[in-house]
Every structure is written in structure tokens, then in C-alpha cells.
Amino acid sequence: MTIKQITEKIIERSKESRSEYLAMIAEMRDAPPAPDRLSCSNWAHVVAAESEADKKSIPAGEGANIGIVTAYNDMLSAHQPFANYPNIIKLTARSKGATAQVAGGVPAMCDGVTQGQPGMELSLFSRDVIAMATAVSLSHDVYDGILCLGVCDKIVPGLVIGALQFGHLPVMFVPAGPMPSGIPNKEKALARQKFATGEIDKAKLLETESASYHSAGTCTFYGTANTNQTLMEALGLQLAGTSFVNPGTLLRTELTKESVLRLLDQTQKGSSYTPLAEVVTEKSIVNAMVMMMATGGSTNLTLHLIAMAAAAGIQITWQDMDEISRVTPLLARVYPNGQADVNHFEQAGGLAFLVNQLRTKGLLNEDVKNVMGEGLDAYGCKPQIDADRNLSWGDPVTENGDAEILATVDAPFATEGGMRSVTGNLGTGVVKISAVEEKYQVIEAPCKIFETQESLKVAFDNGELECDHIAVVRFQGPAANGMPELHKLTPYLGILQDRGFNVALVTDGRMSGASGKVLTAMHVSPEAKHGGLLAKLVEGDVVRVNCKTNELSALVSEEELEKRPMATQPDVSNTLGRGLFANMRAAVGVSTKGASAI
């Protein structure tokens, strides 16, 4: 099946829901302008803290007013650079007779901090909280355009979902960029394994980790945060080439200013009105999926993209992603799919090189609108500044700077992309194969059952996992406990694989965007909490995960499974804020639909 055929299938499937969404957008677009709708009292509140000039100009609608939605906090390294962005944005807008206001802030938690900790049970739901907080921020309805400041895991998807409720307005995402490279990712992963086996102590591990995560900016491995950045360019919501420009550089600052200027021009008061609803379409969503597969992106986006698309009335499935992966070559080797980090990736040619490669084989939809204009030409070029700080985009990037990091479509790292959808009597799940050696892509072995991450660690420490097996970690789905990432398990399973055992993980939970070499069937739906057959497995049942045939099965007869009772979920703690999310656990949808609670 071709990219065009897959796109047409999605368009047909989404016809009714997309029409309903566009009708909502049309209703907002055709409403009277804000100066005519708001009362004098309304406007007095809007401009109470503004300058005397702005107290007159904003209610009069004399220039565009930009609403900034920011995920700034100074604990999260990827978002710490956003502290200074509002002033840059306001000064740039003012230079064009426009204004900008911080419309609101959204929470930004760090999965690196909560990994393996109770707080991770809030992580997935934070996406929906961010979406709602974005809508609250923009509900004052006094803005002509939206600037979203966010980078990391659930934050960008949440901002997109919230902003799509205001799809009659133009929207621009402005990133902060990755921190400079630290120690090699391979060295960091090795230290984690050594700590798991007791070869190094906690002080040495902290020293190693701190040499990797060491300054302001996004983490440099190709996890969910950096996959988000790839997708924002593929969707056309970020200026071309802005994803992987380091914080604190002149180019980074000039790109932020240019984002403001272009957004102003795309408002209804500018010359190139480009509402969000015309940028996020079936065609751009397919482009995002293609780029995710070509780069071996984070499996978290298999959930987030479905939820983001649904917010625009577009219905996509894991099967669509599987089909796209089948026809998209793997063109990038960035950790955990290789040893390079995103700075090395950018230096080798980055997203611009990949866009040009994919276009040569017709693997991207060309007839799309984006914040650069129309079509994909700009996204095949990189931004640059001259000595006078004039910003421009150079020639198309057609040369490969490092063949170990980037490949051509004619000589790819793999002929197919980074993801598989697997299904069988255990349900449907997702497998990231881009980092899994081919010899490990089919595992059939007796299972060992765990209902917490800690119990697997205990079994490892006790030497109970020194055999071929498939670890089944269940009751980790969105309805059970919020679907935490289980990346804490990676070192233990990686060690066992290195010792020669055939091991895999099957779970209704998530794995980190940094999940790598161990075969993992994740997001299994239906989850154990909702009657999934994971809850009927017992120790020793043979389980098969086969990425060649897309199979996820327990080799147990239907008669035997039918008579078995369902396992009981362990109690869920209400500490550390988890009690506040009980309603979301009760309302959340299934993983195949994006695991959304809104």
C-alpha cells in the first residue's frame, strides 16, 4: 500500500468527524471580532496591567494580539530556556505594531525524574490536563494567534490537542533546542547496567548520569521529546530546521523572533491567513507518521498522535502506522536506535536531509499548508544567519554528513520503519523494532508474571530470571494506574539478554521513548483491568511475540483460558496526588484510541 492510498483511506474514514470539527472551526471563525463581542468591563480586565498605549490599542483591535501558552519551569531542563521567551516575543510583536500576552501556563513534568517512581502514574494523564489548561488559557478569546512554548513528552501533544480547539487561529510552536552533547549514550546505558548488577555504587551512577544530563536544553537521545520536535516540523507547526538548534545561540534567538513575525502575518490581520485547522490535516498527520517511522521515533507517539489527530476530527489507527512503517525505510540511527545523539544527527544533515530523501520516493504528501507557507521545499533546507543577524534558509540539504547516522532511501538502515502492531488472543500492542536486532524480533518462551515493577526487580536480584522467558507486567494500563512508563526495567532485561537469554517484555503499560534493544510488546489493549487476557495468564504459559507475522499470542487453548479466573489488580495508592486522578482512570479510553480521558 502506498502513502497516497493510506492517506486516502484515512480521509474517507474521517469524513464525518472531520466535517464536524471543521464546522466548529467555521462557527468560531465567522463570529464577530473580539472588539465587537467583549464589553468594556471585559476589556478593562484584559488590559488592566498593560501600558497606557496598549490599554487603547488592544481593545480597539489596532494590531494583532498574540496569546502565549507556556510550559516554562526551571526544574525541567528542556523548558528552562523559555524563561526569557515572552520578553523576546513581546518586543518583536511591538516592533510590528502588535502585542503579545502570556495567556497561561501549563504543567510540565519530567518523566526522567519520575521514571520508576509513583509520580509516573500521573504522566500520561498530564497530557489531557495540559490540553484542558491550554483551552482555559485561551478561553478569554482575545487573541489573533497562538504561540506555544513546549518541548517534552506529554507537553507538546497536550498543547496541540488544546490549541486545536481554537483551530480558527494560526498557531506556532517555538522550541528551546537540545542541550550540548554530554557523555556517549552507550556509556550511560552501560553504567545503568553495572549499577543493576552491583558493579558500581549510586555515587558513581549519579556522576555518570549528570555527565549526560548536564545543562539547559532537551535531553539529547531520540526519545519522546525529540520525536515531538520531528513531528512538529512534519505537521508544519514549527519553522523549518528549528528543532535541534541549541539554546543560547544567536540562531536560536533569531528563529524565535522569526516565529513571531510569521505568526503575525498568518493572523486575519496579516496577509497570509493560515489557521491551524488548515495545517493539521489528514495529509500532514500522515507526514508526521512517516517521519516517525523513518527516524525510529518514540512509541509514546503511537498514543499521542491518535489523540492529536482525533482532536482535529481525524481518525488514525495503529494499523495505519504499521502500514506506513512497512513502506517507509529506516533512515536514522540515533540513540537508542544507534550511538549518535540529536546534535550529531543535526550536524549530519538532520531533518532537512531526511525530508529531501523521502520526497524522492513520494513518501510525503506534498500538497500541505504549514507555517513556512505551502509545500515542503522549506523543510528540506536549514536556517542560517549572517554576520548582521539576517535569517535565511539555505540550499536544500542533499549531502549526507555521516553515513553511520543518516542513510539514503536507496541504501537505508532497514527497508521498513521503526514500528510494528502485533495482535492475537492477548490483544493488540505496539513494538518498536528499530533498536531491536533482527534475531530478537521473534521470541517464544514461558512467561513470568509481575504486577509491579518492583516485583520484577526482586526476581532479578534473586536470580529467578536467569532463563529464557517473557516477562508479563500487567495492570499497568491507563485505567489501572495511569499507564506509567516501565523504563526502569530496561537495564535488568538488557543484562539478561547480554547473558545470552532470549527475553522479551509484554505489558499493558508504556515503555520510555528511550526503550531499546529488548523486544517489548507494549500498550497491550484490552488492558488487564478491563478484561484483557493478560489477566488470565499464569506462570509458565508460553507466549509468542512475532514481529515478522505481527503476532502476540499465548499458546494456551481457548477452553483453558475460558475457565481461568481473572487476576485481581493490586490496590492503587492515593498518595502523591494520585487520588485526584481517580476520575480520569475511570473515564480513560483504550490505548488503541490514544488513551484519552477527555
C-alpha positions as CSV (number, residue, x, y, z in Angstrom):
1,M,0.0,0.0,0.0
2,T,1.3,3.5,-0.9
3,I,1.4,6.6,1.2
4,K,-1.2,8.1,-1.1
5,Q,-3.5,5.1,-0.6
6,I,-3.1,5.2,3.2
7,T,-3.9,8.9,3.2
8,E,-7.0,8.4,1.1
9,K,-8.2,5.7,3.4
10,I,-7.8,8.0,6.4
11,I,-9.6,10.8,4.6
12,E,-12.5,8.5,3.8
13,R,-12.7,7.1,7.4
14,S,-12.6,10.6,8.9
15,K,-15.1,12.2,6.6
16,E,-17.9,12.6,9.1
17,S,-15.8,13.5,12.2
18,R,-13.6,15.9,10.2
19,S,-16.6,17.7,8.8
20,E,-17.9,18.1,12.4
21,Y,-14.6,19.6,13.5
22,L,-14.4,22.0,10.6
23,A,-18.0,23.1,11.2
24,M,-17.0,24.0,14.8
25,I,-14.0,25.9,13.5
26,A,-16.1,27.8,10.9
27,E,-18.5,28.8,13.7
28,M,-15.7,30.4,15.6
29,R,-14.0,32.0,12.6
30,D,-17.3,33.6,11.5
31,A,-18.1,35.1,14.9
32,P,-17.8,38.9,15.2
33,P,-14.3,40.1,16.1
34,A,-13.4,40.5,19.7
35,P,-13.7,44.3,19.9
36,D,-17.4,43.9,18.9
37,R,-18.0,40.9,21.2
38,L,-16.4,41.9,24.5
39,S,-17.9,44.5,26.8
40,C,-15.9,47.4,28.2
41,S,-15.7,45.6,31.5
42,N,-14.3,42.5,29.8
43,W,-11.7,44.6,28.0
44,A,-10.7,46.5,31.2
45,H,-9.7,43.2,32.8
46,V,-7.8,42.2,29.7
47,V,-5.6,45.3,29.6
48,A,-5.5,46.3,33.3
49,A,-1.8,45.6,33.6
50,E,-0.8,46.8,30.2
51,S,0.8,50.1,29.2
52,E,-1.4,53.2,28.6
53,A,-0.9,52.8,24.8
54,D,-1.9,49.1,24.9
55,K,-4.9,49.8,27.0
56,K,-6.3,51.7,24.0
57,S,-4.8,49.7,21.1
58,I,-5.7,46.1,22.2
59,P,-9.5,46.7,22.7
60,A,-9.6,48.7,19.5
61,G,-8.0,45.8,17.6
62,E,-5.4,48.0,16.0
63,G,-2.8,45.3,15.8
64,A,-2.8,41.5,16.2
65,N,-2.7,40.3,19.8
66,I,-0.7,37.1,20.3
67,G,-1.6,34.7,23.2
68,I,1.4,32.8,24.6
69,V,0.8,29.4,26.3
70,T,4.0,28.4,28.1
71,A,5.2,25.2,29.8
72,Y,8.1,27.1,31.4
73,N,9.5,25.8,34.7
74,D,13.2,26.0,35.7
75,M,13.4,22.4,37.0
76,L,12.8,20.8,33.6
77,S,16.0,21.5,31.6
78,A,14.2,21.4,28.3
79,H,11.9,24.2,29.4
80,Q,14.2,26.4,31.5
81,P,15.2,28.4,28.4
82,F,11.6,29.6,28.0
83,A,12.0,32.0,30.9
84,N,13.2,34.8,28.5
85,Y,11.0,34.0,25.5
86,P,7.9,36.1,26.5
87,N,10.0,39.3,26.5
88,I,11.6,38.4,23.2
89,I,8.1,37.7,21.8
90,K,6.6,40.9,23.1
91,L,9.4,43.1,21.9
92,T,9.3,41.5,18.4
93,A,5.5,41.9,18.2
94,R,5.7,45.5,19.3
95,S,8.2,46.3,16.5
96,K,5.4,45.5,14.1
97,G,2.6,47.4,15.9
98,A,1.3,44.2,17.5
99,T,1.1,42.9,21.1
100,A,1.6,39.7,22.9
101,Q,0.4,38.5,26.3
102,V,1.1,35.3,28.3
103,A,-2.3,33.7,28.1
104,G,-1.5,31.0,30.6
105,G,0.9,28.3,31.8
106,V,0.6,24.6,31.6
107,P,2.2,21.9,33.9
108,A,5.4,20.3,32.6
109,M,6.5,17.2,34.5
110,C,9.7,15.4,33.7
111,D,9.5,11.6,33.0
112,G,13.2,11.4,33.7
113,V,12.6,12.5,37.3
114,T,9.5,10.3,37.8
115,Q,10.8,7.2,36.0
116,G,10.2,4.2,38.2
117,Q,8.6,6.5,40.8
118,P,5.0,6.9,41.9
119,G,4.7,10.2,40.1
120,M,5.0,8.4,36.8
121,E,1.4,7.3,37.3
122,L,0.3,10.9,36.5
123,S,2.5,11.3,33.4
124,L,0.1,10.2,30.7
125,F,-2.9,12.0,32.2
126,S,-0.8,15.2,32.3
127,R,-1.3,15.3,28.5
128,D,-5.0,15.8,29.0
129,V,-4.5,18.2,31.9
130,I,-2.2,20.3,29.6
131,A,-4.8,20.2,26.8
132,M,-7.5,21.5,29.2
133,A,-5.1,24.1,30.7
134,T,-4.4,25.3,27.1
135,A,-8.1,25.7,26.5
136,V,-8.6,27.5,29.7
137,S,-5.7,29.8,28.9
138,L,-7.2,30.7,25.5
139,S,-10.8,30.8,26.7
140,H,-10.6,34.6,27.2
141,D,-10.9,34.7,23.4
142,V,-9.0,37.9,22.9
143,Y,-6.2,36.6,20.7
144,D,-5.5,36.6,17.0
145,G,-2.8,33.9,17.1
146,I,-1.2,31.5,19.5
147,L,2.4,30.8,20.3
148,C,3.0,27.5,22.2
149,L,6.2,27.1,24.2
150,G,6.8,23.4,24.9
151,V,9.1,20.6,24.1
152,C,8.8,17.4,26.1
153,D,6.9,14.2,26.3
154,K,3.2,14.8,27.1
155,I,3.5,18.6,26.9
156,V,3.6,19.1,23.1
157,P,0.8,16.7,22.4
158,G,-1.3,18.3,25.1
159,L,-0.6,21.8,23.7
160,V,-1.6,20.6,20.2
161,I,-4.8,19.0,21.5
162,G,-5.8,22.2,23.4
163,A,-4.8,24.5,20.5
164,L,-6.9,22.5,18.0
165,Q,-10.0,23.7,20.0
166,F,-9.1,27.1,18.6
167,G,-8.3,25.9,15.1
168,H,-9.6,29.1,13.5
169,L,-6.5,30.8,14.8
170,P,-2.9,30.4,13.5
171,V,-0.6,28.5,15.8
172,M,3.2,28.5,16.0
173,F,5.2,26.2,18.2
174,V,8.6,27.5,19.4
175,P,11.1,25.0,20.7
176,A,14.1,25.6,23.0
177,G,16.5,23.1,21.5
178,P,18.7,20.3,22.8
179,M,21.5,20.7,25.4
180,P,25.0,20.2,24.0
181,S,26.3,16.7,23.9
182,G,27.4,15.0,27.1
183,I,29.0,11.6,27.5
184,P,28.1,9.0,24.9
185,N,24.7,7.3,25.4
186,K,26.3,3.9,25.2
187,E,28.4,4.8,28.3
188,K,25.4,5.9,30.2
189,A,23.5,2.7,29.4
190,L,26.4,0.6,30.4
191,A,26.6,2.4,33.8
192,R,23.0,1.7,34.4
193,Q,23.5,-2.0,33.8
194,K,26.6,-2.0,36.1
195,F,24.6,-0.4,38.8
196,A,21.9,-3.0,38.4
197,T,24.5,-5.8,38.9
198,G,26.2,-4.0,41.8
199,E,29.4,-3.3,39.9
200,I,29.2,0.4,40.7
201,D,27.6,2.4,43.5
202,K,25.0,5.1,43.5
203,A,27.5,7.9,43.6
204,K,29.3,6.7,40.5
205,L,26.0,6.2,38.7
206,L,24.9,9.8,39.6
207,E,28.2,11.1,38.3
208,T,27.7,9.3,35.0
209,E,24.0,10.4,34.7
210,S,25.0,14.0,35.5
211,A,27.6,14.0,32.7
212,S,24.8,13.1,30.3
213,Y,22.0,15.4,31.6
214,H,24.2,18.4,32.3
215,S,22.7,21.7,31.2
216,A,19.7,23.6,29.9
217,G,18.0,22.1,26.9
218,T,16.3,19.0,25.8
219,C,17.9,15.6,26.6
220,T,19.9,14.6,23.6
221,F,18.8,11.0,23.0
222,Y,16.0,10.4,20.5
223,G,13.2,9.8,22.9
224,T,9.7,11.3,23.1
225,A,10.8,14.9,23.5
226,N,12.9,14.9,20.3
227,T,10.3,12.8,18.4
228,N,7.8,15.5,19.3
229,Q,10.1,18.1,17.6
230,T,10.4,16.0,14.5
231,L,6.6,15.7,14.3
232,M,6.1,19.4,14.9
233,E,8.1,20.1,11.7
234,A,6.4,17.3,9.8
235,L,3.0,18.7,10.8
236,G,4.1,22.1,9.7
237,L,3.7,23.8,13.1
238,Q,7.3,24.8,13.6
239,L,9.6,26.8,11.4
240,A,11.8,24.5,9.3
241,G,15.0,23.4,10.9
242,T,14.2,24.8,14.4
243,S,14.0,21.6,16.3
244,F,17.7,20.9,17.1
245,V,19.3,24.3,17.4
246,N,20.9,24.6,20.8
247,P,19.7,27.1,23.5
248,G,21.5,30.3,24.0
249,T,22.7,30.6,20.4
250,L,22.2,33.6,18.1
251,L,20.4,31.4,15.6
252,R,18.0,30.2,18.3
253,T,17.1,33.8,19.3
254,E,16.6,34.8,15.7
255,L,14.4,31.8,15.0
256,T,12.2,32.8,18.0
257,K,11.8,36.3,16.6
258,E,11.0,35.0,13.1
259,S,8.4,32.7,14.6
260,V,6.6,35.8,15.9
261,L,6.9,37.7,12.6
262,R,5.5,34.8,10.6
263,L,2.7,34.2,13.1
264,L,1.6,37.8,12.9
265,D,1.5,37.6,9.1
266,Q,-0.7,34.5,9.4
267,T,-3.4,36.1,11.5
268,Q,-6.5,37.5,9.9
269,K,-4.8,40.9,10.3
270,G,-1.9,39.8,8.2
271,S,-1.5,39.0,4.6
272,S,-1.3,35.1,4.7
273,Y,-4.1,33.9,7.0
274,T,-3.3,30.3,7.9
275,P,-5.5,28.8,10.6
276,L,-4.4,25.8,12.5
277,A,-7.3,23.7,11.1
278,E,-5.8,24.1,7.6
279,V,-2.3,23.0,8.8
280,V,-3.3,19.9,10.8
281,T,-5.0,17.7,8.1
282,E,-5.1,14.1,7.2
283,K,-2.2,14.7,4.8
284,S,0.1,16.4,7.4
285,I,-0.8,13.7,10.0
286,V,0.4,11.1,7.6
287,N,3.6,13.0,7.0
288,A,4.1,13.0,10.8
289,M,3.7,9.2,10.9
290,V,6.1,8.8,8.0
291,M,8.8,10.9,9.8
292,M,8.2,8.9,13.0
293,M,8.9,5.6,11.2
294,A,11.8,6.9,9.1
295,T,13.6,8.1,12.3
296,G,12.6,5.2,14.6
297,G,10.8,7.6,16.9
298,S,9.2,7.1,20.3
299,T,6.4,4.6,20.7
300,N,4.7,7.1,23.1
301,L,3.7,8.9,19.9
302,T,1.6,6.0,18.8
303,L,-0.7,7.1,21.6
304,H,-0.3,10.8,21.3
305,L,-0.7,11.0,17.5
306,I,-4.0,9.2,17.7
307,A,-5.2,11.7,20.4
308,M,-3.9,14.7,18.5
309,A,-5.5,13.6,15.2
310,A,-8.8,12.9,17.0
311,A,-8.8,16.5,18.3
312,A,-8.8,17.6,14.6
313,G,-11.6,15.1,13.7
314,I,-9.1,12.7,12.1
315,Q,-9.2,9.0,12.8
316,I,-6.0,7.1,12.6
317,T,-5.1,3.6,14.0
318,W,-2.1,1.5,14.9
319,Q,-2.8,-0.4,11.7
320,D,-2.3,2.8,9.7
321,M,1.1,3.2,11.5
322,D,2.0,-0.4,10.8
323,E,1.2,0.0,7.1
324,I,3.2,3.3,6.9
325,S,6.1,1.6,8.7
326,R,6.0,-1.2,6.1
327,V,6.6,1.2,3.2
328,T,8.9,3.7,5.0
329,P,12.7,2.9,5.2
330,L,14.6,3.5,8.4
331,L,17.0,6.4,7.6
332,A,18.3,7.4,11.0
333,R,20.5,5.8,13.7
334,V,20.1,8.0,16.8
335,Y,20.2,6.6,20.3
336,P,18.5,4.3,21.3
337,N,18.4,3.2,17.6
338,G,22.2,3.9,17.3
339,Q,25.0,5.6,19.2
340,A,24.6,9.2,17.9
341,D,22.6,11.9,19.7
342,V,20.4,14.5,18.2
343,N,23.3,17.0,17.9
344,H,25.3,14.5,15.8
345,F,22.1,13.9,13.8
346,E,21.7,17.6,13.2
347,Q,25.3,18.0,12.1
348,A,25.0,15.1,9.7
349,G,22.1,16.8,7.8
350,G,19.2,16.3,10.2
351,L,15.5,16.5,9.3
352,A,16.2,18.6,6.2
353,F,18.2,15.7,4.7
354,L,15.5,13.2,5.6
355,V,12.7,15.3,4.1
356,N,14.6,15.5,0.8
357,Q,15.3,11.8,0.8
358,L,11.7,10.8,1.5
359,R,10.4,13.2,-1.2
360,T,12.5,11.5,-3.9
361,K,10.3,8.3,-3.4
362,G,7.0,10.1,-3.0
363,L,6.8,9.1,0.7
364,L,5.5,12.5,1.9
365,N,2.3,14.4,1.0
366,E,3.4,17.5,-0.8
367,D,0.2,19.5,-1.0
368,V,0.1,20.7,2.6
369,K,0.0,24.1,4.3
370,N,2.4,24.9,7.1
371,V,3.9,27.9,9.0
372,M,6.5,28.3,6.2
373,G,3.8,28.6,3.5
374,E,2.8,25.8,1.2
375,G,4.6,22.6,0.2
376,L,7.7,21.0,1.7
377,D,10.5,22.9,-0.1
378,A,11.4,24.9,3.0
379,Y,11.6,21.8,5.2
380,G,14.4,20.4,3.1
381,C,16.6,23.5,4.0
382,K,18.3,24.6,7.1
383,P,18.1,28.1,8.7
384,Q,21.2,30.3,8.9
385,I,22.2,33.8,9.9
386,D,24.8,36.1,8.5
387,A,27.2,38.5,10.3
388,D,24.3,41.1,10.5
389,R,22.0,38.5,12.1
390,N,19.8,38.3,9.0
391,L,18.0,35.0,8.9
392,S,17.5,32.9,5.8
393,W,17.1,29.3,4.7
394,G,19.9,27.9,2.6
395,D,20.0,25.4,-0.3
396,P,18.3,22.0,0.0
397,V,20.3,19.6,2.1
398,T,21.2,16.7,-0.2
399,E,24.6,15.6,1.1
400,N,24.9,13.1,4.0
401,G,27.4,14.3,6.6
402,D,27.7,10.9,8.3
403,A,26.6,7.6,6.7
404,E,26.5,5.9,10.1
405,I,23.8,8.3,11.4
406,L,21.8,9.1,8.2
407,A,21.1,6.8,5.3
408,T,19.6,7.4,1.8
409,V,16.4,5.8,0.7
410,D,18.4,3.8,-1.8
411,A,20.6,2.3,0.9
412,P,18.6,2.5,4.1
413,F,19.5,1.0,7.5
414,A,16.4,-1.1,7.1
415,T,13.8,-1.4,4.3
416,E,11.0,-0.8,6.8
417,G,10.4,1.7,9.5
418,G,10.6,1.6,13.3
419,M,7.2,0.1,14.4
420,R,5.0,-2.9,14.3
421,S,1.5,-3.5,15.5
422,V,1.1,-7.1,16.9
423,T,-2.2,-8.8,17.7
424,G,-3.6,-12.1,18.8
425,N,-5.5,-13.6,21.7
426,L,-3.6,-11.4,24.2
427,G,-4.9,-8.3,22.4
428,T,-3.2,-5.7,20.3
429,G,0.1,-4.0,21.1
430,V,2.9,-1.9,19.7
431,V,6.5,-2.9,19.2
432,K,9.4,-0.6,18.5
433,I,11.8,-2.7,16.3
434,S,14.2,0.0,15.1
435,A,16.6,-0.7,18.0
436,V,15.9,-4.5,18.3
437,E,18.3,-6.8,16.5
438,E,16.6,-9.0,13.9
439,K,17.5,-12.2,15.8
440,Y,15.5,-10.9,18.8
441,Q,12.4,-9.8,16.8
442,V,10.7,-13.2,17.3
443,I,10.6,-14.6,20.9
444,E,8.6,-17.6,22.1
445,A,9.1,-18.6,25.7
446,P,7.4,-19.4,29.0
447,C,6.1,-16.3,30.8
448,K,6.9,-14.9,34.2
449,I,4.1,-12.8,35.7
450,F,4.6,-9.5,37.5
451,E,2.0,-6.9,38.7
452,T,4.5,-4.3,39.8
453,Q,7.9,-3.0,38.5
454,E,9.4,-3.7,41.9
455,S,8.5,-7.4,41.9
456,L,10.5,-7.9,38.6
457,K,13.5,-6.2,40.2
458,V,13.2,-8.5,43.2
459,A,13.0,-11.5,40.9
460,F,16.1,-10.3,39.1
461,D,18.1,-9.8,42.3
462,N,17.1,-13.3,43.5
463,G,18.4,-14.9,40.2
464,E,14.9,-16.0,39.2
465,L,15.1,-14.6,35.7
466,E,18.2,-16.5,34.6
467,C,16.4,-18.3,31.8
468,D,14.6,-17.7,28.5
469,H,11.3,-16.0,29.4
470,I,8.8,-13.4,28.5
471,A,8.2,-11.0,31.4
472,V,4.5,-10.1,31.6
473,V,4.0,-6.9,33.6
474,R,0.2,-6.3,33.9
475,F,-2.2,-3.9,35.5
476,Q,-0.1,-1.1,34.1
477,G,-2.7,0.2,31.7
478,P,-4.4,3.7,31.7
479,A,-7.5,2.5,33.6
480,A,-5.4,0.5,36.2
481,N,-2.9,3.1,37.3
482,G,-2.4,5.7,34.6
483,M,-0.1,3.7,32.3
484,P,3.3,4.6,33.6
485,E,6.5,4.1,31.6
486,L,8.4,1.0,32.6
487,H,11.9,2.1,31.5
488,K,13.3,1.2,34.9
489,L,13.1,-2.4,33.8
490,T,15.3,-1.9,30.7
491,P,18.7,-2.5,32.5
492,Y,17.6,-5.8,34.0
493,L,16.2,-7.3,30.8
494,G,19.1,-5.9,28.9
495,I,21.6,-7.6,31.2
496,L,19.7,-10.9,30.8
497,Q,19.8,-10.6,27.0
498,D,23.5,-9.8,27.1
499,R,24.0,-13.0,29.1
500,G,22.5,-15.0,26.3
501,F,18.9,-15.4,27.4
502,N,16.0,-14.9,25.0
503,V,13.9,-12.4,26.8
504,A,11.0,-10.0,26.0
505,L,8.5,-7.8,27.8
506,V,4.8,-7.8,27.3
507,T,2.8,-5.2,29.1
508,D,-0.3,-3.0,29.0
509,G,1.9,-0.2,30.3
510,R,4.2,2.0,28.3
511,M,8.0,2.0,27.8
512,S,10.1,5.1,27.6
513,G,10.9,6.8,24.3
514,A,14.4,5.6,25.1
515,S,13.3,1.9,25.0
516,G,15.8,0.0,23.0
517,K,17.3,-3.4,22.4
518,V,14.9,-5.7,24.3
519,L,11.8,-6.8,22.4
520,T,8.7,-5.2,24.0
521,A,5.1,-5.5,23.1
522,M,3.6,-2.6,25.0
523,H,0.3,-0.7,25.2
524,V,-1.5,-4.0,25.0
525,S,-5.2,-3.5,24.7
526,P,-7.6,-4.5,26.2
527,E,-5.7,-4.0,29.3
528,A,-5.8,-6.4,32.2
529,K,-8.0,-4.0,34.2
530,H,-10.7,-4.2,31.5
531,G,-10.8,-7.9,31.0
532,G,-7.7,-8.4,28.8
533,L,-6.4,-11.9,28.7
534,L,-3.1,-10.7,30.2
535,A,-5.1,-11.1,33.5
536,K,-5.6,-14.8,32.8
537,L,-2.0,-15.8,32.2
538,V,-0.3,-17.9,34.8
539,E,3.4,-18.5,35.3
540,G,4.8,-20.9,32.7
541,D,2.3,-20.2,29.9
542,V,4.2,-20.0,26.6
543,V,3.8,-16.6,25.0
544,R,4.8,-15.7,21.4
545,V,5.8,-12.2,20.2
546,N,6.5,-12.4,16.4
547,C,7.3,-9.1,14.6
548,K,7.5,-10.9,11.3
549,T,3.9,-12.1,11.4
550,N,2.6,-9.4,13.7
551,E,1.5,-11.9,16.3
552,L,1.0,-11.5,20.1
553,S,-0.4,-14.7,21.5
554,A,-0.5,-17.0,24.5
555,L,-0.1,-20.6,23.3
556,V,-3.0,-21.7,25.6
557,S,-6.3,-23.2,24.4
558,E,-9.5,-21.2,24.4
559,E,-11.1,-23.8,26.6
560,E,-8.3,-23.4,29.2
561,L,-8.4,-19.6,29.1
562,E,-12.2,-19.6,29.4
563,K,-12.3,-21.5,32.7
564,R,-9.5,-19.5,34.3
565,P,-10.5,-16.6,36.7
566,M,-9.2,-13.1,36.1
567,A,-6.3,-12.0,38.3
568,T,-7.1,-9.1,40.7
569,Q,-5.4,-5.8,40.4
570,P,-3.2,-4.6,43.3
571,D,-4.5,-1.6,45.2
572,V,-3.7,1.8,43.7
573,S,-2.2,4.3,46.2
574,N,-3.8,7.7,46.5
575,T,-0.5,9.4,47.7
576,L,1.5,12.0,45.8
577,G,-1.6,13.4,44.1
578,R,-2.7,10.1,42.6
579,G,-6.1,10.3,44.3
580,L,-7.0,13.3,42.3
581,F,-6.8,11.3,39.1
582,A,-9.3,8.5,40.1
583,N,-11.9,10.1,37.9
584,M,-9.5,10.1,34.9
585,R,-8.6,6.4,35.5
586,A,-12.4,5.7,35.5
587,A,-13.1,7.7,32.3
588,V,-10.0,7.0,30.2
589,G,-10.4,5.4,26.8
590,V,-8.5,2.4,25.5
591,S,-4.9,2.6,24.3
592,T,-5.8,1.9,20.7
593,K,-7.8,5.1,20.8
594,G,-5.0,7.2,22.3
595,A,-5.7,6.5,26.0
596,S,-7.5,9.8,26.3
597,A,-9.7,10.8,29.3
598,I,-11.2,13.9,27.6
